[in-house]
């Protein structure tokens, strides 16, 4: 696995853990949309889009 892919996988794991711990509500719902988009981008091997969506999910949770 390339270092950039490893970084993306670690970030996805971290964001999913934060999402799991977040209380239910509009912030969690918004973050879920970004998490799903990140998963789709990751499946398409688009690291830039994956990171962008994970950053958006993190922002939505804050």
C-alpha positions in Angstrom: 0.0 0.0 0.0 1.4 3.4 -1.0 2.0 5.9 1.9 -0.7 8.2 0.6 -3.2 5.4 0.5 -2.2 4.4 4.0 -2.7 8.0 5.2 -6.2 8.0 3.6 -7.1 4.7 5.2 -6.0 6.0 8.6 -8.0 9.2 8.2 -11.1 7.3 7.1 -10.8 5.1 10.2 -10.4 8.1 12.4 -13.3 10.0 11.0 -15.6 6.9 11.2 -14.6 6.5 14.9 -15.4 10.2 15.5 -18.8 9.7 13.7 -19.6 6.7 15.8 -19.0 8.6 19.1 -21.0 11.7 18.0 -24.5 12.2 19.4 -27.4 11.8 17.0 -28.5 14.9 15.3 -28.1 17.2 12.3 -24.3 17.3 12.6 -24.1 13.5 12.6 -26.5 13.3 9.6 -24.5 15.8 7.6 -21.2 14.0 8.4 -22.8 10.7 7.3 -23.4 12.1 3.8 -19.7 13.1 3.6 -18.6 9.7 4.9 -20.6 7.9 2.2 -19.2 10.2 -0.4 -15.7 9.5 0.9 -16.3 5.8 0.8 -17.4 6.1 -2.8 -14.4 8.2 -3.8 -12.1 5.7 -2.0 -13.7 2.9 -4.0 -12.9 4.8 -7.1 -9.3 5.2 -5.9 -9.7 9.0 -5.9 -7.6 10.0 -2.9 -8.0 13.7 -3.3 -11.8 13.5 -3.3 -11.7 11.0 -0.4 -9.6 13.4 1.8 -11.9 16.3 0.8 -15.0 14.5 1.9 -13.4 13.3 5.1 -12.3 16.8 5.9 -15.9 17.9 5.3 -17.2 15.2 7.6 -14.8 16.3 10.3 -16.0 19.9 9.9 -19.6 18.8 10.0 -19.1 17.0 13.3 -17.4 20.0 15.0 
